[in-house]
Structure formats: C-alpha cells, structure tokens
Amino acid sequence: MKTTIPATGLERLTAQIDLGAVAHNTRIVADHAPGAAVMAVLKADAYGHGALPVARAVLAGGATEIGVTTVDEAVALREDGVTVPLLSWLSTTGFERAIDAGVRIGVSSPRQLAAVVAAAKNVGRPATVHVKVDTGLSRNGVAAAEWAATRDALLEAERAGTVELQGVFTHLAHGDEPEHPFLDVQRDALAATVADARAHGLTPTQVHAANSAAALTRPDLHFDLVRPGIALYGGVPVPGRDFGLRPAMTFAAPVILIKRIRQGDGVSYGHSWIAPRDTVVGLIPAGYADGVWRPLSGRIEVAIGGRRFPQVGRVCMDQSVIDLGPDGGGVSEGDTAVLFGEAPGADVAADWAEQVGTIDYEILTGVRGRAVRTYTGDL
C-alpha cells in the first residue's frame, strides 16, 4: 500500500482523496459487468469524498451515468458542468428544476408520478423517469398493490407527452450478501414487473438492481446497468472477499504535541486509561466532531512512519491521544499519523466499522468537521 500523504509537515486534519483509486475501482466494477452500463452512485457528496472531483474520476474509469439521492445533488453536478445522464431517486419536490436541468427522476408511487406530471406541464417539456419498484426492501418504491395504478398512469402520461419512462429499478434488501436467496426473489419480482410493463405497451430501456456486491458477483442481476457505490471508494462490498479495490480516502492528522508521562498518570476524560509504565504520548487534532467516534476510544491504532501506535483514553471532541511507548517510537512533533486509508500499517475504514458494529459506509460518510479534503491521483 502507498500514500502521498507527507510523512511530516501536514498542516491540519486531512482527508486525502486519491482520484486515481476511484477511477481504478470503477474500472474493476466495469470489468465485472461487461454487458452492463455503469451508473456511479455519488449520493451524500460521493460518500463524503466530494461529488464533483469524484464525478470526473468515475467517468475516467468507465462510468457513463451518475446516480444521486436528491434533486439538489443532481442539479449541483449539472451546474458544475457534469453533462452525463443523472438520476435522482429520493425527492418529493424540485421536479421542475430537475426537468429543466435534464435530470432523470425516480418515481416511487402514483402520487409522486402525478407530481412529476404536473411539473412537466409547468415546464412545458416531458420528464424522463425511472420507476422504482419495491420488491421486498419495504422502503421507497412502488408497492406491489400500487403497481397497476402506477403502470396505467405512466401509459396515460406517455400518451399525453408529459413523461418518458426510461427505466425500472429496485434496491436489494441483502446488499452485502450476494448469495442470499431473497435476492433471487427480488430479481424475479423485478423481471415480472418489467414484463408486465412491456405487455401493456411501456418500453423501458434501462432495468437495474445491482449494487456494488451484485455488480461484482451476480451477473444475473446486472440487467442493463449496475449501480456501484461503496466499491468506487475502495470499501468492502462483500465481507471476506478481495476484488482488488483500493481505498480512496486517507484520513490523517499531524502530531501536534508530544509529552512524557509517568506510570499511574491518567489520560483524557475520566482517566479511562492509566499509564501502566512511564511512556510518551502524542496528541493529534482529530476527535469525535471530525469523525473519530467516541466509542472507538482505546480500540484503534494509528500508523506513523509505518509503525502502529494505540490510541489511548477517551476520544475528545477535538483531539485524541496516542501512546508512543517508553522510547517515543521515534515520533516527532509534526509527523503524520494516518488514522485509516492507504498507507503502510494503517487501518482501513472497515476496521473501524468492525470495532463499533457498523459498516464502512458510515465511517467514510462520517468524516467531517475540521477535516479538509485534498485531492491527488492521475486520471
């Protein structure tokens, strides 16, 4: 593993994004789904990596479309010069703006479709829609009981010239378990819905269901396009499987203070850690306000110069303490401590997630506060 984070001289808490890694990861997904287009999922500011820079990277890596959650996210990308097809699938307002910007709209109910039709009439041109069907996640998506009404409303809207149905899609309930039998149930339900739509005269050209895990492991779920998210950022789509993905985010901080403490000295709030020996501790300006969760206290290690050192005591809002050992570990003030990412000896986001019983998506999207994003990597 390698990093371009400097070993010394880092001025502040930094989340360095390797756009070359994003492009590399996109190519891996595309190679696993050769018969499908790639819609890169850039919701939540590209999982905290920065939507516009990441958009350029995924397009360089072979993605041809981008998916986001809200109309605001999609329109922001359009206004920043992203011209490829954009899909927004979780909005109840802003449809006029989406139509004006040429953003495709995800529809999850007959009522939402009616709102999109009204917006298209106001704008004076048709809306391009992808209908999301609920095949068992019981979240957003057209319920089975409302499919017939939605289908008939789509037919009416297409005849009236207010809507063009381009896609039908769903979301998998067991996203990180690609062999779970319920995925077969969802696949068959989606296929049956598409068949019914076509039997009644609708002509969707894009059917999609596959997240990162399914894109990498389930060709039967590829349909016309795949929607990778976590894989693009080098996360873990399927626990225990290695697909050659590279972490895109390296989260690092400078060591801003080093001091010697004595055996028996307590460290940080509540003295939850008492020095078992004379030792040297280092301070880094990264705390729970920045994405170093308080429940991680005493459960993680940082990498400094390729060596691992434990974090000790409670993580504070703004800072964390590192035990450098009795000899100080050769660490100096100004050295860089890598919390996670692509660096020798460093954890990855999934390691943190395992410690607190969550997923690496939450760790990556939780990097915030004073963390400054910088960008590197060739596209």
N, C-alpha and C positions, 0 to 999 in steps of 0.2 A: 504494500500500500504506500501511497505517496501523498504529499500535500504541498501546496505552495504557500501555506501559512508560514510566515517567517519564524524562525526559532527564537529570535529576540526582536525587540523593537515594535511589537504590536501595541498600538496606542490605546485600544479600547476593546471592550467586548464585541466580538465579531462573529457573524455567521457568513462564512465564505461559501459562495455557491459556484461549483465547478460546472459551467455550462457544457463543457466537453463531455462530462459524465452524463448529463441529461441527454445529450444527443446520442451517446453510446448506448444508453439504456433504451432509448426509443428505437434504435436500430435492432436491438435484441428482440424487443416485442414484435417489431415488424417481421423479422426473420422467422418468428414462431407462428405467425399468422399470414402466410404468403398470399392467401386468397382473399384477404380482407383489407379494407382501408383502416387506417389508424386515426381515431379521434382521441387526441391527448386531453386528459382531464386536468384542467388548470383552476379548479374551484379553490376558494379560500386563499386567494393570492398565490396560486400554484403551490398549495400545501405549505405556505409560508416561505417559499423560495423566491417570489417575485414574478408576477404573471407575465409582464412584458418581456423581460430577458428570457424567461423560460419558454415563452411562445416562440421566440426566434430559434432557440435550441431544439425544441421538438420538431419544428418544421425542417431544420437542417438534418435531423435524424430520420426523417421519413414520414412523419405525421402529415396528414393532408387536411385535417379538421381539428377543431378545438371545442371542447365542452366545458361549460361552467355552470354554476348554480343559478345566479341571478341575472336579470336583465342589466343591472348596473355593471356587473363584472364584464358582461359581453360588450356592452356599449363602450366601456372604458378601453377595452382592447381595440375595438374598431376605431375609436378616436385617436388611438396611439399608432394607427397605421397598419393593423393586422387585417389583411384582406381575405383570408381563407374562410371557409364556412364556419360559423359559430352557432352553437346550440346552447340555449339557456333552458333549464328544465324545472325550476322551482320558484316561479314568480306568480303573483296574483294581480300585479299592477305593472304599469310601464310598457304595456304591449304596443302602444303607438310608437314609443321610442325604439322598441325592438324592430318593428316593421320598417320604420324609417332608416334604421341602420343596417337592414338586411340580415338581421339576426333571426335564426330559426327558433321557434317557440315550442317547448314541451308542454303538452296538454294532458291533464290527469283526471278530468271529469267533464260531463256535458256542460256544467255551469261555467267552467273555465273556457271551454270551447266557445260558448256564447259570448264571453267577454272578449275573446280574441277576434271573433267575427265582428263585433261592434267596433273594435279598434281598427280593423281593416277597413270598414266602411268609413270611419272618420278620416283615416289617412288617404283613402282613395286608391289603394292597391292591395293585392292579396297577401295574406300572411302564409309563410311556409311553416308547417307544423310537423312535429313528431309526437305521436300519441304514445304516452307511457301506459302500459297495462300492468295491473297488479297481479302477478302470477303466484303470490304466496308470501311476499315480504310484509304485507298488510301495512304499507306505508303510503307514499304518494303513488298515484297510478290509478287508472280506471278500474273500478271494481268489476268483477265478473257480471254482477247483476245490472250494471250500467253500460256494459259494452254495446248491446244492441242499440240503445238510445244514442250513444256516442257515435257509433257507426252510421246510423241514419242521419244524424246531424252533420256529420262530415260529408256525406253524399250530398245533402242539401246545400251545404256551404260551397262545395266544389262546383256544383251546378250554377250557383249564384256568382261564382268568381271571387269569393271573399277569402277562400282558403285553398291552399295546395297541400295535400297530405304527402309528405315525402318519406316519413319514417314511422316505424312501430318498434317500440323497445320495452325492455323490462330491466329490473335490477335483481341480482341474485341474493338470496337470503343467507347462503353459506359461502360468503365470498372468499374466505381463505381455506376452504375445504373442497377443493375441486373434484374430489371423488364422492362427495356426499350424494346420496341417492335423490335428495329433493331437487338437486339441480336438473336431473332428468325430468322430473315433474314440471319444473318451470320451463324448460326447453320445449316440452311437448305442448304446454299451455300456450306459450308464445306462438309456436308454429300453427296451432289450431286457430288462434285469433287472427293471424295473418291470412290463413287460408279462407276464413270466413269473410274477412275484409275484401279479399280479391274476388270471392264468389259473388259478392254484392256490387262489384264494379269499382271498388277502390284499387289504386295501383301504387302502393308504397314501394319505393325502390331501395330503401335502407332499413334493414331489420338488424337490431343489435341488442346484445345482452352481456357480452363478455367483459368482465373487469380484468385487472392485471393477471390474477391467478388463472382464470379461464382462458385468457389470451395466450398464456404461456403453456397451458397443459390440456386444453379441451377444444380440439378442432371442431367438434360437433356444436359448440356454442359460438363459433366465430361469426356465422351468418355473413352479413355484408360488411360490417365494420366491427372493430373491437375498441373498447374504451379503457385503456390503461390509466391508472392513477399512480398508486404507490410505487409501482415498478419504475416509473420515469425518474423518480427521485432516489432510486437505489435502496428503497426499503425492502421489506420482506413480504412478498406476496403469498408465499406458502411456507409456513414454518418447517425448517429442516431441509429445504430444497435450495440448491445453489444454481442460479441461472447466469452467473457472470455479471450481475449488476454491480454498479459502483455507487457508493454513497455520494450524493451531490452536495450535501451540506456538511461543512466542518465548523463546529461550534467551539470557539476558543477565546481565551482571555489572557491578558498579561498577569504575571505575578507582580503585584504592586507593593508587597511588603513581606519581609522575612524577619522572623524573630526567634530567639531561643527561649524555650520554656522548660520548667523543671518538673520532675516526676511529681505527680499529685496535683498539678495545676489543672483546673477545669477549663474547657474550651467552649465558647459560644453559649447561647442562652440555655439556661437550665443545667449547665455543666453535664450534659448527657454523655460527654466523653471526657474522661480523666486521663491525663498523660500517664502511661504505665512506666515511663522512663524519661530521663532528660531527652529532649528532642528539639527539632527545629520545625517550625510551622511556616507555611506561606499563605498569603491572602490573595484571593482573586475576586475581581469585581463582577460577580455573577451570582444572582440569588433567585428566589422564587418569583420575583417580579419580572424576571428575564426569561423564565422557562426552566430553571433548575428547581424542580419541585421539592417542597419541604419534606414530603415522605421519602425522598431519596437520601435524606441525611444519613451519613455513615454507611451508605450502601453502594457507593460508586467510587471509581478511581479515575484520575485524570492522567494524561500522558504528557510528560515533559522531557524533551530530548530523547524520546523513545522509551523512557522508563515510566512505569506506572506507580502512582502515589495515591494513597487513600484520602478521600475527603473525610473529615472528622468533625464531630459536633453538629449542631443543628445548622442547616442551611438557613441563612437570614434573607431578608427581603433584597438586599443589595450585594451580599458578599458571602463567600464560603471559605472555609479554612482547610488547608491541605497539610497532612503530616509528611514532612520531607525526610524524617528519620534522624537519628542522632548526629550523623555527619552532614546533614543538609542535602544529601543526594546530589551534590554538585550543582544545585539550582541557585541562580542569582536573581535578584530583582530585575524585572524587565524580560525574563524568559517567558516563553509562551506555554500555557497549559491548554491542551486540547481536551475538551470535555467529551465530545464524540465526533466522529467523522473519519475521513480518510487520512490517517496519519499513523506512523509506526506506534504500536502499543495502545492505540486508542479504542475505546468502546465505539459501537455504532448505536443508533437510536433505539434499535430493537433491544439492546442490552438494558437500557434504562427502562424501557417498557416492561420487560420481564420482571424487573425489580419491584414495580408498583402495580402489576396486574393489569396493564393496559396494552395498547397497540402502538407501534411506532408512528402511525399517522398522528396520534395525539401528541407525541413528543415533538415531532417536526413542526406541526402547526402551532405548538405552544411556545416556540422561540420568539420572544417579543421584548417589550420594554426597551432597555438601552442597547440591545444588540443591533449593531449596524451591519447591513448586508453589503457585501462586496462581491465582485464577480471576476471569474477567471476562466480559462479554458478555451481551446480553439474549436471553432465550429466548422 
